[in-house]
Amino acid sequence: MSLPPMVSMLAAALYNVVESIFVAKISEDALTALTLVFPVQMFMIAINGGIGVGLASLISRRLGQKRQSEANAAATHGFVFAGAMWVLYTLFAIFFAEPFLRFFTGTGGSETIFNMALVYCRFVMIGSLFINTSIVIERILQSTGNTFHPMLFNIIGVGMNTILAPILIMGYFGIPSLGVAGAGLTAIIGQCTACMVAIYLLFSRKHAVHVSFRGFRFNFEIARDILAVGAPSMVMQAVMPILVSSLNKMLFNYESAVFVLGVYFRISTFVILPVIGLNQGALPVMGYSFGAKNRLRLLATYKTGFVVAAIIMAIGAVIFFIIPDRIMMLFSASGDTLDIGTHALRAIAISWIPASFSIMTIAMFQALAHAVFALIISIVRQIGFILPLAYLLLVNFGVDYTWYAFPLAEIVALLMTSLYLVHIYRKEIKPLPDGAPVLGKLPEPV
């Protein structure tokens, strides 16, 4: 179940890097502009991802409990959330994007960076209906054990993005160079393509849940159940854009530091996104096993997921240690920018080793409807530790030492996660019947 979403996440990571490479060829300011918008995109991912986690957790638990009609109703409600989020994002793009970006550049800052960031921000937010809908369909299918179709429509969308990115950004085949606007337009076209394929796959085939709007009535209890797990996950994921925004503000006056931060977040997706894909496959299995009161299957899924996550992140850390300079040169970095980036990639990569444990354990917390534990860990790690440590290191030792705030905070998160895991294991997992360690067939399509 995890391999297809991992493949689709790798494809998404490839597009992020391809887009950034061509944007960096325009100018360093262009990639800096995209980095300023990155927290907005992460905030959208936080909301969509939180709803997706709550939706997948509820559907998988209801299927495990043999409550088919409630699983069907939950899936239908996901589309209502997708539309509501699009309205929210569009309003932000129209009324709040400009003051948000001014906060970083200042009234006396670079107008070139500000203008490019504003254009890109409005493109991705106003065109977000497609990705909102795709994520809902992805989580509905994943919650039933179908991870192949989400991989299929994600790869199709990413493939469209990857093909169009150099054409629209740089201007090939007689098409004028659109620069940052081309990056935004490419994103919308790719997301629209993926959404159309996803809708077709959902409604043209039988699945373990059935989505129908005939006689639909909004059920506040279902919405509450989705948000009970999803809201803490939203806040947990929203901590990251708050962190990135704060770091952007902190580092904006240090030459090339924001550029380096943008490169890191984009290139790190090759490591982070496959692990997130791993979680997407593991979460419904753990939720289903917990609902079916099967302790051995739940623990076997968690342990296997952790081992795979640790291997992926360890390989990524080694690569970042060996060739950080070559990675930076992919984005046309040179001089001081290359020196700062090389040091930054090596320092931050240390954090991936302890992070593998925290990431998989947080997924189990979410599967068991204990996302509040994940929320507490994320807030303490990123707001309570990374930001203060980054500021102290920056002021006292300089920009090269700022990056060590990441591994220090991950060590603290590992200790906190371990304590919460022991608590939940003793209270809820250990009392479960053993069950069978191998997953049986999921419910037949209804």
Sine and cosine of phi, psi and omega as CSV:
sin_phi,cos_phi,sin_psi,cos_psi,sin_omega,cos_omega
0.00,0.00,-0.48,0.88,-0.06,-1.00
-0.99,0.11,-0.49,0.87,-0.11,-0.99
-0.87,0.49,-0.73,0.69,0.03,-1.00
-0.86,0.52,-0.75,0.66,0.05,-1.00
-0.90,0.43,-0.48,0.88,0.07,-1.00
-0.92,0.40,-0.64,0.77,0.03,-1.00
-0.91,0.42,-0.69,0.72,0.00,-1.00
-0.91,0.41,-0.57,0.82,0.05,-1.00
-0.93,0.37,-0.62,0.78,0.07,-1.00
-0.89,0.46,-0.63,0.78,0.04,-1.00
-0.90,0.44,-0.66,0.75,0.04,-1.00
-0.90,0.45,-0.64,0.77,0.04,-1.00
-0.89,0.45,-0.63,0.78,0.03,-1.00
-0.88,0.48,-0.69,0.73,0.01,-1.00
-0.90,0.44,-0.68,0.73,0.03,-1.00
-0.82,0.58,-0.68,0.74,-0.03,-1.00
-0.95,0.31,-0.70,0.72,0.00,-1.00
-0.87,0.50,-0.73,0.68,0.02,-1.00
-0.85,0.53,-0.73,0.69,-0.06,-1.00
-0.91,0.41,-0.61,0.79,0.01,-1.00
-0.88,0.47,-0.70,0.71,-0.02,-1.00
-0.96,0.29,-0.57,0.82,0.07,-1.00
-0.91,0.42,-0.64,0.77,0.01,-1.00
-0.90,0.43,-0.47,0.88,0.04,-1.00
-0.92,0.38,-0.43,0.90,0.07,-1.00
-0.92,0.40,-0.81,0.59,0.05,-1.00
-0.05,-1.00,0.30,-0.95,0.10,-1.00
-0.90,0.43,-0.56,0.83,0.04,-1.00
-0.88,0.48,-0.58,0.81,-0.03,-1.00
-0.90,0.43,-0.70,0.71,0.02,-1.00
-0.94,0.33,-0.55,0.83,0.09,-1.00
-0.88,0.48,-0.64,0.77,0.04,-1.00
-0.88,0.48,-0.70,0.72,0.03,-1.00
-0.91,0.42,-0.55,0.83,0.03,-1.00
-0.91,0.41,-0.58,0.81,0.04,-1.00
-0.93,0.38,-0.49,0.87,0.02,-1.00
-0.99,0.11,-0.33,0.94,-0.06,-1.00
-0.79,0.61,-0.67,0.74,0.05,-1.00
-0.88,0.48,-0.56,0.83,0.05,-1.00
-0.91,0.42,-0.71,0.71,0.04,-1.00
-0.89,0.46,-0.63,0.77,0.02,-1.00
-0.92,0.39,-0.56,0.83,0.06,-1.00
-0.91,0.42,-0.66,0.75,0.07,-1.00
-0.89,0.46,-0.68,0.74,0.04,-1.00
-0.89,0.46,-0.60,0.80,0.00,-1.00
-0.89,0.45,-0.73,0.69,-0.01,-1.00
-0.92,0.38,-0.77,0.64,0.01,-1.00
-0.88,0.48,-0.68,0.73,0.00,-1.00
-0.92,0.40,-0.62,0.78,0.03,-1.00
-0.89,0.45,-0.71,0.70,0.06,-1.00
-0.88,0.47,-0.66,0.75,0.02,-1.00
-0.89,0.46,-0.67,0.75,0.03,-1.00
-0.90,0.44,-0.72,0.69,0.02,-1.00
-0.89,0.46,-0.65,0.76,0.00,-1.00
-0.91,0.41,-0.75,0.66,-0.01,-1.00
-0.90,0.44,-0.64,0.77,0.00,-1.00
-0.90,0.44,-0.69,0.72,-0.03,-1.00
-0.92,0.39,-0.72,0.69,-0.02,-1.00
-0.89,0.46,-0.73,0.68,-0.04,-1.00
-0.91,0.42,-0.61,0.79,0.04,-1.00
-0.92,0.38,-0.64,0.77,0.02,-1.00
-0.93,0.37,-0.60,0.80,0.08,-1.00
-0.91,0.42,-0.66,0.75,0.04,-1.00
-0.89,0.45,-0.51,0.86,0.02,-1.00
-1.00,0.01,0.05,1.00,0.00,-1.00
0.89,0.45,0.56,0.83,0.03,-1.00
-0.96,-0.29,0.97,0.24,-0.17,-0.99
-0.89,0.45,-0.71,0.70,-0.08,-1.00
-0.89,0.45,-0.58,0.82,0.02,-1.00
-0.95,0.32,-0.56,0.83,0.07,-1.00
-0.91,0.41,-0.67,0.74,0.05,-1.00
-0.88,0.48,-0.72,0.69,-0.03,-1.00
-0.90,0.44,-0.62,0.79,0.01,-1.00
-0.89,0.45,-0.67,0.74,0.00,-1.00
-0.88,0.48,-0.66,0.75,0.00,-1.00
-0.91,0.42,-0.61,0.79,-0.01,-1.00
-0.91,0.41,-0.39,0.92,0.02,-1.00
-0.86,0.51,-0.57,0.82,0.00,-1.00
-0.94,0.34,-0.52,0.85,0.07,-1.00
-0.90,0.43,-0.68,0.74,0.04,-1.00
-0.89,0.45,-0.62,0.78,-0.01,-1.00
-0.87,0.49,-0.70,0.72,0.02,-1.00
-0.92,0.40,-0.65,0.76,-0.01,-1.00
-0.90,0.44,-0.63,0.78,0.01,-1.00
-0.93,0.37,-0.57,0.82,0.05,-1.00
-0.89,0.46,-0.67,0.75,0.05,-1.00
-0.87,0.49,-0.69,0.72,0.00,-1.00
-0.88,0.47,-0.72,0.69,-0.03,-1.00
-0.91,0.41,-0.64,0.77,-0.01,-1.00
-0.90,0.43,-0.68,0.74,0.04,-1.00
-0.88,0.47,-0.64,0.77,0.03,-1.00
-0.89,0.45,-0.71,0.71,-0.03,-1.00
-0.87,0.49,-0.62,0.78,-0.06,-1.00
-0.97,0.23,-0.69,0.72,-0.18,-0.98
-0.96,-0.27,-0.40,0.92,-0.16,-0.99
-0.85,-0.53,-0.20,0.98,-0.04,-1.00
-0.88,0.47,-0.67,0.74,-0.05,-1.00
-0.90,0.45,-0.79,0.62,0.03,-1.00
-0.91,0.43,-0.51,0.86,0.03,-1.00
-0.88,0.47,-0.73,0.68,-0.03,-1.00
-0.96,0.29,-0.52,0.85,0.07,-1.00
-0.89,0.46,-0.47,0.88,0.00,-1.00
-0.86,0.51,-0.56,0.83,-0.04,-1.00
-1.00,0.04,-0.69,0.72,-0.08,-1.00
-0.99,0.13,-0.43,0.90,-0.05,-1.00
0.97,0.26,0.30,-0.95,-0.01,-1.00
-0.92,0.38,-0.42,0.91,0.02,-1.00
-0.98,-0.21,0.19,0.98,-0.03,-1.00
-0.98,0.19,-0.12,-0.99,-0.04,-1.00
-0.94,0.35,0.89,-0.46,0.04,-1.00
-0.93,0.36,-0.50,0.87,0.02,-1.00
-0.90,0.44,-0.74,0.67,0.02,-1.00
-0.89,0.46,-0.71,0.70,-0.03,-1.00
-0.87,0.49,-0.74,0.68,-0.05,-1.00
-0.90,0.44,-0.68,0.74,0.03,-1.00
-0.91,0.42,-0.66,0.75,0.00,-1.00
-0.90,0.44,-0.65,0.76,-0.02,-1.00
-0.90,0.43,-0.69,0.72,0.01,-1.00
-0.87,0.48,-0.75,0.66,-0.04,-1.00
-0.90,0.43,-0.66,0.75,-0.02,-1.00
-0.87,0.50,-0.72,0.69,-0.03,-1.00
-0.93,0.36,-0.57,0.82,0.07,-1.00
-0.86,0.51,-0.81,0.59,-0.14,-0.99
-0.95,0.31,-0.47,0.88,-0.04,-1.00
-0.99,0.12,-0.70,0.71,-0.01,-1.00
-0.94,0.35,-0.48,0.88,0.03,-1.00
-1.00,-0.04,0.31,0.95,-0.14,-0.99
-0.98,0.20,-0.17,0.98,-0.03,-1.00
-0.84,0.55,-0.60,0.80,-0.05,-1.00
-0.92,0.40,-0.73,0.69,-0.02,-1.00
-0.95,0.31,-0.54,0.84,0.07,-1.00
-0.85,0.52,-0.75,0.67,-0.03,-1.00
-0.92,0.40,-0.65,0.76,0.01,-1.00
-0.88,0.48,-0.65,0.76,-0.02,-1.00
-0.91,0.40,-0.64,0.77,0.04,-1.00
-0.88,0.48,-0.74,0.68,0.00,-1.00
-0.90,0.44,-0.65,0.76,0.03,-1.00
-0.84,0.54,-0.74,0.68,-0.04,-1.00
-0.95,0.31,-0.55,0.83,0.07,-1.00
-0.88,0.48,-0.74,0.67,-0.03,-1.00
-0.92,0.38,-0.67,0.74,0.00,-1.00
-0.89,0.45,-0.58,0.82,-0.03,-1.00
-0.92,0.40,-0.33,0.94,0.03,-1.00
-0.99,-0.15,0.04,1.00,-0.01,-1.00
0.99,-0.11,0.01,1.00,0.00,-1.00
-1.00,-0.09,0.99,-0.16,0.03,-1.00
-0.96,-0.29,-0.13,0.99,-0.01,-1.00
-0.95,0.30,-0.73,0.68,-0.03,-1.00
-0.89,0.45,-0.67,0.74,0.12,-0.99
-0.85,0.52,-0.63,0.78,0.06,-1.00
-0.88,0.48,-0.66,0.76,-0.06,-1.00
-0.89,0.46,-0.79,0.61,-0.06,-1.00
-0.96,0.29,-0.45,0.89,0.08,-1.00
-0.93,0.37,-0.67,0.74,0.00,-1.00
-0.91,0.41,-0.62,0.78,0.04,-1.00
-0.88,0.48,-0.71,0.70,0.02,-1.00
-0.90,0.43,-0.70,0.72,0.00,-1.00
-0.92,0.40,-0.61,0.79,0.04,-1.00
-0.88,0.48,-0.67,0.74,0.06,-1.00
-0.88,0.47,-0.69,0.73,0.04,-1.00
-0.86,0.51,-0.74,0.67,-0.08,-1.00
-0.90,0.45,-0.60,0.80,0.02,-1.00
-0.94,0.34,-0.68,0.73,-0.11,-0.99
-0.99,0.17,-0.42,0.91,-0.10,-0.99
-0.81,0.59,-0.83,0.55,-0.01,-1.00
-0.91,0.42,-0.53,0.85,-0.05,-1.00
-0.92,0.39,-0.74,0.67,-0.07,-1.00
-0.99,0.13,-0.54,0.84,-0.02,-1.00
-0.97,0.26,-0.75,0.66,-0.08,-1.00
-1.00,-0.03,-0.48,0.88,-0.01,-1.00
1.00,0.02,0.99,0.12,0.03,-1.00
-0.88,-0.48,0.25,-0.97,0.07,-1.00
0.84,0.54,0.60,0.80,0.05,-1.00
0.99,0.13,-0.04,1.00,0.03,-1.00
-1.00,0.05,0.75,-0.67,-0.01,-1.00
-0.91,0.42,0.51,-0.86,0.04,-1.00
-0.93,0.37,0.84,-0.54,-0.01,-1.00
-0.98,-0.18,-0.12,0.99,0.05,-1.00
0.87,0.49,-0.72,-0.70,-0.03,-1.00
-0.89,0.46,-0.59,0.81,0.06,-1.00
-0.87,0.49,-0.59,0.81,0.06,-1.00
-0.90,0.44,-0.59,0.81,0.06,-1.00
-0.90,0.44,-0.67,0.74,0.03,-1.00
-0.91,0.41,-0.68,0.73,0.01,-1.00
-0.91,0.42,-0.64,0.77,0.04,-1.00
-0.86,0.51,-0.69,0.72,0.00,-1.00
-0.86,0.50,-0.70,0.72,-0.03,-1.00
-0.91,0.41,-0.69,0.73,-0.01,-1.00
-0.88,0.47,-0.71,0.71,0.01,-1.00
-0.90,0.44,-0.69,0.73,0.00,-1.00
-0.92,0.40,-0.61,0.79,0.05,-1.00
-0.89,0.45,-0.68,0.73,0.02,-1.00
-0.88,0.48,-0.74,0.67,0.01,-1.00
-0.88,0.47,-0.64,0.77,-0.03,-1.00
-0.90,0.43,-0.69,0.73,-0.01,-1.00
-0.89,0.47,-0.68,0.73,0.02,-1.00
-0.91,0.41,-0.65,0.76,-0.01,-1.00
-0.89,0.46,-0.70,0.72,0.03,-1.00
-0.87,0.49,-0.68,0.73,0.02,-1.00
-0.88,0.48,-0.72,0.69,-0.04,-1.00
-0.92,0.40,-0.55,0.84,-0.02,-1.00
-0.95,0.32,-0.70,0.71,-0.15,-0.99
-0.99,-0.12,-0.14,0.99,-0.01,-1.00
-0.99,-0.15,-0.08,1.00,-0.04,-1.00
-0.74,-0.68,0.35,-0.94,0.05,-1.00
-0.99,0.11,0.65,-0.76,0.03,-1.00
-0.72,-0.69,0.14,-0.99,-0.03,-1.00
-0.94,0.35,-0.23,0.97,0.16,-0.99
-0.80,-0.60,0.44,-0.90,-0.05,-1.00
-0.87,-0.49,0.82,-0.57,0.02,-1.00
-0.99,-0.14,0.83,-0.56,0.00,-1.00
-0.55,-0.83,0.70,-0.71,0.03,-1.00
-0.98,-0.20,0.07,1.00,0.02,-1.00
-0.94,0.34,0.86,-0.51,-0.02,-1.00
0.93,0.37,0.39,0.92,-0.07,-1.00
-0.92,0.39,0.68,-0.73,0.13,-0.99
-0.73,-0.69,0.73,-0.68,-0.02,-1.00
-0.91,0.40,0.79,-0.62,-0.03,-1.00
-0.94,-0.34,0.93,-0.37,-0.05,-1.00
-0.92,0.39,-0.45,0.89,0.01,-1.00
-0.94,0.35,-0.65,0.76,0.05,-1.00
-0.91,0.42,-0.70,0.72,0.04,-1.00
-0.86,0.51,-0.64,0.77,0.02,-1.00
-0.90,0.43,-0.66,0.75,0.00,-1.00
-0.90,0.43,-0.63,0.78,0.04,-1.00
-0.90,0.43,-0.72,0.70,-0.05,-1.00
-0.96,0.28,-0.43,0.90,0.01,-1.00
-0.86,0.51,-0.62,0.79,0.08,-1.00
-1.00,-0.04,-0.61,0.79,-0.10,-1.00
-0.96,0.30,-0.62,0.78,-0.06,-1.00
-0.88,0.48,-0.74,0.67,0.08,-1.00
-0.86,0.50,-0.58,0.81,0.03,-1.00
-0.92,0.39,-0.62,0.78,0.07,-1.00
-0.85,0.52,-0.77,0.64,-0.02,-1.00
-0.89,0.46,-0.65,0.76,0.00,-1.00
-0.87,0.50,-0.72,0.69,0.00,-1.00
-0.96,0.27,-0.46,0.89,0.02,-1.00
-0.95,0.32,-0.30,0.95,0.06,-1.00
-0.88,0.47,-0.58,0.82,-0.02,-1.00
-0.90,0.44,-0.75,0.66,0.06,-1.00
-0.89,0.45,-0.50,0.86,0.09,-1.00
-0.90,0.43,-0.67,0.74,0.03,-1.00
-0.89,0.46,-0.74,0.67,-0.05,-1.00
-0.90,0.43,-0.66,0.75,0.03,-1.00
-0.87,0.50,-0.70,0.72,-0.01,-1.00
-0.91,0.42,-0.65,0.76,0.04,-1.00
-0.92,0.40,-0.62,0.78,0.06,-1.00
-0.86,0.52,-0.70,0.71,0.00,-1.00
-0.91,0.41,-0.66,0.75,-0.04,-1.00
-0.91,0.41,-0.60,0.80,-0.14,-0.99
-0.98,-0.18,-0.04,1.00,-0.16,-0.99
-0.87,0.50,-0.57,0.82,-0.04,-1.00
-1.00,0.06,-0.02,1.00,0.06,-1.00
-0.99,-0.14,0.87,-0.50,-0.16,-0.99
-0.82,0.57,0.80,-0.60,0.11,-0.99
0.96,0.28,-0.11,0.99,-0.09,-1.00
-0.92,0.40,-0.65,0.76,0.02,-1.00
-0.92,0.39,-0.62,0.78,0.08,-1.00
-0.85,0.53,-0.73,0.69,0.00,-1.00
-0.89,0.45,-0.66,0.75,0.02,-1.00
-0.87,0.49,-0.66,0.76,0.03,-1.00
-0.90,0.43,-0.66,0.75,0.04,-1.00
-0.88,0.47,-0.70,0.71,-0.01,-1.00
-0.86,0.51,-0.77,0.64,-0.07,-1.00
-0.90,0.44,-0.52,0.85,0.00,-1.00
-0.98,0.20,-0.71,0.70,-0.05,-1.00
-0.96,0.29,-0.48,0.88,0.01,-1.00
-0.93,0.36,-0.27,0.96,0.03,-1.00
-0.89,0.46,-0.41,0.91,0.07,-1.00
-0.89,0.46,-0.41,0.91,0.01,-1.00
-0.98,-0.19,-0.72,0.70,-0.11,-0.99
-0.95,0.31,-0.71,0.70,-0.09,-1.00
-0.90,0.44,-0.65,0.76,0.09,-1.00
-0.87,0.50,-0.58,0.82,0.04,-1.00
-0.93,0.36,-0.60,0.80,0.09,-1.00
-0.90,0.44,-0.64,0.76,0.09,-1.00
-0.88,0.48,-0.63,0.78,0.09,-1.00
-0.85,0.52,-0.69,0.72,0.03,-1.00
-0.89,0.45,-0.61,0.79,-0.01,-1.00
-0.89,0.45,-0.53,0.85,0.07,-1.00
-0.98,0.19,-0.58,0.81,-0.06,-1.00
-0.98,0.22,-0.56,0.83,-0.11,-0.99
-0.86,0.50,-0.77,0.64,0.01,-1.00
-0.91,0.42,-0.53,0.85,0.05,-1.00
-0.91,0.41,-0.68,0.73,0.03,-1.00
-0.92,0.39,-0.66,0.75,0.04,-1.00
-0.90,0.44,-0.69,0.73,0.03,-1.00
-0.89,0.45,-0.70,0.72,-0.02,-1.00
-0.90,0.43,-0.63,0.78,0.03,-1.00
-0.92,0.40,-0.69,0.72,0.04,-1.00
-0.89,0.46,-0.55,0.84,0.02,-1.00
-1.00,0.06,0.05,1.00,0.02,-1.00
0.84,0.54,0.81,0.59,-0.01,-1.00
-0.85,-0.52,0.99,-0.11,-0.11,-0.99
-0.93,0.36,-0.70,0.71,-0.06,-1.00
-0.89,0.45,-0.65,0.76,0.00,-1.00
-0.92,0.40,-0.65,0.76,0.02,-1.00
-0.87,0.50,-0.75,0.67,-0.04,-1.00
-0.94,0.34,-0.60,0.80,0.01,-1.00
-0.90,0.44,-0.64,0.77,0.04,-1.00
-0.90,0.43,-0.71,0.70,-0.01,-1.00
-0.89,0.46,-0.73,0.68,-0.05,-1.00
-0.91,0.42,-0.68,0.73,0.01,-1.00
-0.90,0.45,-0.68,0.73,0.03,-1.00
-0.87,0.49,-0.66,0.75,0.00,-1.00
-0.90,0.43,-0.68,0.73,-0.01,-1.00
-0.88,0.48,-0.71,0.71,-0.01,-1.00
-0.91,0.42,-0.68,0.73,0.01,-1.00
-0.88,0.48,-0.67,0.74,-0.01,-1.00
-0.90,0.44,-0.64,0.77,0.01,-1.00
-0.91,0.42,-0.72,0.69,-0.01,-1.00
-0.86,0.51,-0.74,0.68,-0.08,-1.00
-0.96,0.29,-0.51,0.86,0.06,-1.00
-0.92,0.38,-0.66,0.75,0.05,-1.00
-0.88,0.47,-0.69,0.72,0.03,-1.00
-0.87,0.49,-0.67,0.74,0.00,-1.00
-0.89,0.45,-0.66,0.76,0.01,-1.00
-0.89,0.45,-0.69,0.72,0.00,-1.00
-0.89,0.46,-0.68,0.74,0.01,-1.00
-0.91,0.42,-0.50,0.87,0.03,-1.00
-0.96,0.26,-0.60,0.80,-0.12,-0.99
-0.98,0.18,-0.71,0.71,-0.13,-0.99
-0.78,-0.62,0.74,0.67,0.01,-1.00
-0.90,0.43,-0.55,0.83,-0.01,-1.00
-0.92,0.40,-0.64,0.77,0.00,-1.00
-0.93,0.37,-0.57,0.82,0.06,-1.00
-0.89,0.46,-0.71,0.71,0.00,-1.00
-0.91,0.42,-0.58,0.81,-0.02,-1.00
-0.93,0.36,-0.33,0.94,0.11,-0.99
-0.86,0.51,-0.45,0.89,-0.04,-1.00
-0.97,-0.25,0.44,0.90,0.07,-1.00
0.89,0.46,0.47,0.88,0.02,-1.00
-0.97,0.23,0.58,-0.81,0.03,-1.00
-0.42,-0.91,0.21,-0.98,0.07,-1.00
0.86,0.51,-0.71,-0.71,-0.02,-1.00
-0.88,0.47,-0.59,0.80,0.02,-1.00
-0.87,0.50,-0.67,0.75,0.02,-1.00
-0.91,0.41,-0.66,0.75,0.00,-1.00
-0.90,0.43,-0.72,0.69,0.00,-1.00
-0.89,0.45,-0.69,0.73,-0.03,-1.00
-0.91,0.41,-0.64,0.77,0.01,-1.00
-0.88,0.48,-0.70,0.71,0.01,-1.00
-0.92,0.38,-0.66,0.76,-0.05,-1.00
-0.90,0.44,-0.71,0.70,-0.04,-1.00
-0.88,0.47,-0.65,0.76,0.01,-1.00
-0.92,0.39,-0.65,0.76,-0.04,-1.00
-0.93,0.37,-0.73,0.68,-0.08,-1.00
-0.94,0.33,-0.54,0.84,-0.04,-1.00
-0.87,0.50,-0.42,0.91,0.03,-1.00
-0.86,0.52,-0.53,0.85,-0.07,-1.00
-0.94,0.35,-0.31,0.95,-0.08,-1.00
-0.94,0.34,-0.46,0.89,-0.03,-1.00
-0.90,0.44,-0.83,0.56,0.06,-1.00
-0.94,0.35,-0.41,0.91,-0.04,-1.00
-0.91,0.41,-0.49,0.87,-0.04,-1.00
-0.87,0.49,-0.63,0.78,0.03,-1.00
-0.92,0.39,-0.72,0.69,-0.04,-1.00
-0.89,0.45,-0.66,0.75,-0.06,-1.00
-0.89,0.46,-0.73,0.68,-0.03,-1.00
-0.95,0.32,-0.58,0.81,0.02,-1.00
-0.92,0.39,-0.62,0.79,0.05,-1.00
-0.89,0.46,-0.60,0.80,0.05,-1.00
-0.88,0.47,-0.62,0.79,0.03,-1.00
-0.93,0.36,-0.63,0.77,0.08,-1.00
-0.83,0.56,-0.69,0.72,-0.01,-1.00
-0.92,0.40,-0.66,0.75,-0.01,-1.00
-0.89,0.46,-0.52,0.86,-0.01,-1.00
-1.00,-0.06,0.22,0.97,0.03,-1.00
0.90,0.43,0.56,0.83,0.07,-1.00
-0.87,-0.50,0.73,0.69,-0.05,-1.00
-0.92,0.40,-0.30,0.95,0.00,-1.00
-0.89,0.46,-0.54,0.84,0.06,-1.00
-0.90,0.44,-0.69,0.73,0.03,-1.00
-0.89,0.46,-0.62,0.79,0.01,-1.00
-0.88,0.48,-0.74,0.68,-0.02,-1.00
-0.88,0.48,-0.70,0.72,0.00,-1.00
-0.88,0.47,-0.70,0.71,-0.04,-1.00
-0.90,0.43,-0.69,0.73,-0.01,-1.00
-0.90,0.44,-0.73,0.69,-0.03,-1.00
-0.90,0.44,-0.67,0.74,-0.06,-1.00
-0.92,0.40,-0.77,0.64,-0.19,-0.98
-1.00,-0.03,-0.64,0.77,0.01,-1.00
-1.00,0.00,-0.66,0.76,-0.07,-1.00
-0.98,0.22,-0.41,0.91,-0.08,-1.00
-0.84,-0.54,-0.80,0.60,-0.10,-1.00
-0.87,0.50,-0.76,0.65,-0.06,-1.00
-0.89,0.46,-0.79,0.61,0.02,-1.00
-0.87,0.49,-0.67,0.74,0.00,-1.00
-0.90,0.43,-0.67,0.75,0.01,-1.00
-0.88,0.48,-0.67,0.74,0.00,-1.00
-0.91,0.42,-0.71,0.70,-0.01,-1.00
-0.90,0.43,-0.67,0.74,0.01,-1.00
-0.92,0.39,-0.62,0.79,0.01,-1.00
-0.91,0.42,-0.73,0.68,-0.07,-1.00
-0.93,0.36,-0.63,0.78,-0.13,-0.99
-1.00,-0.05,-0.47,0.88,-0.10,-0.99
-0.81,-0.59,-0.23,0.97,0.02,-1.00
0.97,-0.26,0.15,-0.99,-0.14,-0.99
-0.90,0.44,-0.51,0.86,-0.04,-1.00
-0.90,0.43,-0.43,0.90,-0.02,-1.00
-1.00,-0.06,-0.19,0.98,-0.02,-1.00
-0.85,0.53,-0.60,0.80,-0.12,-0.99
-0.92,0.39,-0.34,0.94,-0.02,-1.00
-0.95,0.31,-0.14,0.99,0.09,-1.00
-0.89,0.46,-0.51,0.86,-0.03,-1.00
-0.90,0.43,-0.82,0.57,-0.01,-1.00
-0.91,0.42,-0.58,0.81,0.03,-1.00
-0.88,0.47,-0.67,0.74,0.01,-1.00
-0.93,0.38,-0.57,0.82,-0.01,-1.00
-0.92,0.39,-0.54,0.84,0.04,-1.00
-0.90,0.43,-0.67,0.74,0.05,-1.00
-0.89,0.45,-0.68,0.73,0.00,-1.00
-0.89,0.46,-0.61,0.79,0.02,-1.00
-0.88,0.48,-0.68,0.73,0.01,-1.00
-0.91,0.42,-0.69,0.73,0.02,-1.00
-0.90,0.43,-0.69,0.72,-0.01,-1.00
-0.88,0.47,-0.64,0.77,0.01,-1.00
-0.88,0.48,-0.68,0.73,0.00,-1.00
-0.90,0.43,-0.69,0.72,0.03,-1.00
-0.90,0.43,-0.63,0.78,-0.01,-1.00
-0.89,0.46,-0.69,0.72,0.03,-1.00
-0.88,0.48,-0.67,0.75,0.00,-1.00
-0.88,0.47,-0.75,0.66,-0.04,-1.00
-0.93,0.36,-0.61,0.79,0.01,-1.00
-0.88,0.48,-0.73,0.68,-0.04,-1.00
-0.92,0.40,-0.59,0.81,-0.11,-0.99
-1.00,0.10,-0.62,0.78,-0.17,-0.99
-0.83,-0.56,-0.52,0.85,-0.08,-1.00
-1.00,0.04,-0.72,0.70,-0.04,-1.00
-0.86,0.51,-0.62,0.79,0.00,-1.00
-0.94,0.33,-0.20,0.98,-0.03,-1.00
-0.92,0.39,0.48,-0.88,0.14,-0.99
-0.89,0.46,0.43,-0.90,-0.04,-1.00
-0.87,0.49,-0.75,0.66,-0.05,-1.00
0.93,0.37,-0.33,-0.95,0.00,-1.00
-0.93,-0.36,0.64,-0.77,-0.04,-1.00
-0.96,0.27,-0.25,0.97,-0.05,-1.00
-0.98,-0.20,0.71,-0.70,-0.02,-1.00
-0.96,0.29,0.78,-0.62,0.07,-1.00
-0.99,0.12,-0.14,-0.99,-0.02,-1.00
-0.93,0.37,0.65,-0.76,0.12,-0.99
-0.97,0.26,0.23,-0.97,-0.06,-1.00
-0.84,0.54,0.55,-0.84,0.07,-1.00
-0.93,0.37,0.47,-0.88,0.03,-1.00
-0.84,0.55,0.65,-0.76,0.00,-1.00
-0.88,-0.48,0.00,0.00,0.00,0.00
